[in-house]
Amino acid sequence: MREENKKPTPQKKNVTKQRWFWPVIYASFAVLLVAGVWGYSALTNSSKPLTGSKLTATNGAKSPTVETNAQTESLQYPFKDALLKDAKVVQDYYDVEANEESRAGALLVFNQTFTTSDGISIAVNGESFDVLAALSGKVEEVKSDPFIGNEITISHSNGMTTVYSSISDIAVKKGDKVDQGQVIGKTTDNQYNPAAGNHLYFEVMQEGKHINPTSLLAF
């Protein structure tokens, strides 16, 4: 066979030297990287609890509503603001660290027996007025006692408890949820502290310990 009739053997091309090779490699790597990040993000997000204003339990039971935009309440006067100019503390909270005159004014006297006042007695010109919930909360107890005055106890989410005594026309019952500023009754007088006249006896407790309401409210 003649040499000139032999066909030349084709030579293999080096693909790494082709113009398209490295761009394709980079593009493939970028696609794999993005897919990996997306997959990891989807996996981690699926394990996080749902957020929002309402959560539903997996067993079908209703879970508490979470108010993400709720504002923290501050203790307010247990009466309408319009009465503030006429409202007076006619009996003080008994503070062991107060001066002798203040301590004497915070003693309750009945049948020649002295007891200390765990709250303040508020009067408005001797007239009956609407009693308001000082904070939003739950009515824990409604006690009927014409001698010392009917009493309403409300618990609050911040660990406080407020007590309202010498109340008539009670507008709530045990277990009710009340909003701050809601009318819960009216003031009246009582046999236990007749010297205070028509008044509200108001107590504030923090984690079960009495505190002076006037340290939170300016009179």
C-alpha positions in Angstrom: 0.0 0.0 0.0 1.3 3.3 -0.9 2.1 5.9 1.8 0.2 8.6 0.0 -3.0 6.5 0.2 -2.9 6.3 4.0 -5.4 8.5 5.8 -4.0 10.6 8.6 -4.9 9.4 12.1 -7.1 12.1 13.8 -5.5 13.6 16.9 -7.5 14.0 20.1 -8.2 17.5 21.1 -7.5 18.7 24.7 -10.9 19.9 25.9 -9.4 21.9 28.7 -8.0 24.2 26.2 -11.3 24.9 24.5 -12.8 28.3 25.1 -16.1 26.9 26.4 -14.6 24.5 28.9 -13.9 26.7 32.0 -17.0 28.9 31.7 -19.1 25.7 31.7 -17.2 24.4 34.8 -17.7 27.7 36.7 -21.4 27.8 35.8 -22.0 24.3 36.9 -20.2 24.9 40.2 -22.3 28.0 40.8 -25.5 26.1 40.1 -24.6 23.4 42.6 -23.6 26.0 45.2 -26.9 27.9 44.9 -28.9 24.6 45.0 -27.0 23.5 48.1 -27.7 26.9 49.9 -31.4 26.8 48.9 -31.8 23.2 50.1 -30.1 24.0 53.5 -32.3 27.1 54.0 -35.5 25.1 53.2 -34.5 22.4 55.6 -33.7 24.7 58.5 -36.8 26.9 58.0 -39.0 23.8 58.1 -37.8 23.0 61.6 -38.5 26.5 63.0 -41.9 27.1 64.8 -44.4 29.2 63.0 -44.6 32.8 64.0 -47.6 35.2 63.9 -50.5 36.4 66.0 -51.9 32.9 66.4 -50.4 29.4 66.9 -52.3 26.2 66.4 -51.3 23.0 68.3 -50.5 19.9 66.2 -53.0 17.8 68.1 -55.9 20.1 67.1 -56.2 21.9 70.4 -56.3 25.6 70.4 -53.1 27.3 71.7 -52.8 30.7 73.2 -53.0 33.7 71.0 -49.7 35.6 70.9 -50.0 39.4 70.5 -46.8 40.4 68.9 -47.7 44.1 68.9 -49.1 44.3 72.4 -47.8 47.3 74.4 -46.9 47.1 78.0 -49.4 48.7 80.3 -48.7 51.0 83.2 -50.9 51.2 86.3 -53.5 53.8 85.8 -55.9 55.5 88.2 -58.9 53.3 89.2 -61.2 56.1 88.3 -61.8 58.4 85.3 -59.1 61.0 84.6 -61.7 63.8 84.8 -62.0 63.1 88.5 -58.3 63.5 89.3 -58.5 67.1 90.3 -61.1 66.3 92.9 -59.8 62.8 94.0 -58.2 62.7 97.4 -56.5 60.0 99.5 -58.4 60.2 102.7 -56.5 57.3 104.3 -52.9 56.5 103.5 -51.0 53.2 103.0 -49.2 52.2 106.2 -45.5 52.5 105.6 -43.2 51.5 108.5 -40.5 53.8 107.2 -42.8 56.9 107.0 -42.9 59.5 109.7 -45.1 59.2 112.8 -47.8 61.4 111.5 -48.2 59.5 108.2 -48.2 56.1 110.1 -50.9 57.4 112.5 -53.0 58.6 109.5 -52.8 55.1 108.0 -54.3 53.3 111.0 -57.8 52.0 110.8 -59.8 52.2 114.0 -62.8 49.9 114.7 -64.2 49.2 118.2 -61.1 50.7 119.7 -58.9 48.3 117.7 -56.2 49.6 115.5 -55.2 47.9 112.2 -52.8 49.0 109.5 -53.9 50.0 106.0 -52.5 47.8 103.2 -53.9 50.2 100.6 -55.3 53.7 100.2 -58.8 55.1 100.5 -59.8 57.4 97.7 -62.8 59.8 97.8 -64.2 62.3 95.4 -66.1 64.9 97.2 -67.9 62.2 99.2 -69.8 61.1 96.1 -70.0 57.7 94.4 -67.9 57.3 91.2 -67.2 54.5 88.7 -64.4 52.2 89.6 -62.1 51.2 86.7 -59.7 48.3 86.3 -56.2 49.8 86.8 -54.7 47.2 84.5 -56.0 44.6 82.1 -56.3 41.2 83.7 -58.5 38.4 85.1 -61.0 38.6 87.9 -59.8 36.2 90.5 -62.4 36.8 93.2 -65.6 38.8 93.9 -66.4 38.9 97.6 -69.7 40.1 98.9 -69.4 41.7 102.4 -71.6 44.7 103.3 -69.6 45.2 106.5 -66.1 45.9 105.1 -67.5 46.6 101.6 -67.7 44.3 98.6 -64.3 43.4 97.1 -63.0 42.6 93.6 -59.5 41.0 93.1 -57.9 41.1 89.7 -54.6 39.4 88.7 -52.4 40.9 85.9 -49.8 39.4 83.6 -46.9 41.4 85.0 -47.2 39.7 88.4 -49.4 42.4 90.0 -52.7 42.0 91.8 -55.1 44.9 92.4 -57.9 44.8 95.0 -60.9 47.1 95.0 -63.0 47.3 98.1 -66.1 49.3 99.2 -67.8 48.5 95.9 -71.4 48.4 94.9 -73.1 47.7 91.5 -70.4 45.1 90.7 -70.2 44.6 86.9 -67.9 41.6 86.7 -67.7 38.1 88.0 -65.0 35.6 88.9 -63.1 34.4 85.8 -64.0 37.4 83.6 -61.2 39.0 81.5 -61.2 42.8 81.9 -59.5 45.6 80.0 -57.6 48.5 81.5 -60.1 51.3 82.2 -63.2 49.0 82.1 -65.9 49.9 84.7 -66.1 47.1 87.3 -68.4 48.8 89.8 -69.2 51.9 91.8 -67.9 53.2 95.2 -70.0 53.1 98.3 -69.5 53.5 102.1 -69.1 50.7 104.6 -69.4 50.0 108.3 -65.8 49.1 108.8 -64.4 52.5 107.9 -67.3 55.0 108.1 -65.0 57.9 108.6 -63.9 57.7 105.0 -67.4 58.1 103.7 -68.2 57.1 100.2 -64.8 55.9 98.9 -62.7 53.2 97.1 -60.2 51.2 99.1 -57.5 50.3 96.6 -54.6 47.8 97.1 -51.7 46.9 94.9 -49.5 43.8 95.3 -46.5 42.7 93.4 -45.8 38.9 93.5 -48.1 38.8 96.6 -46.4 41.6 98.5 -48.3 44.9 99.2 -46.8 48.1 97.8 -47.8 51.7 98.2 -50.1 52.6 95.3 -49.0 56.2 95.6 -45.5 55.2 94.7 -47.0 54.3 91.2 -49.7 56.9 91.0 -49.2 60.6 91.7 -52.0 62.2 93.8 
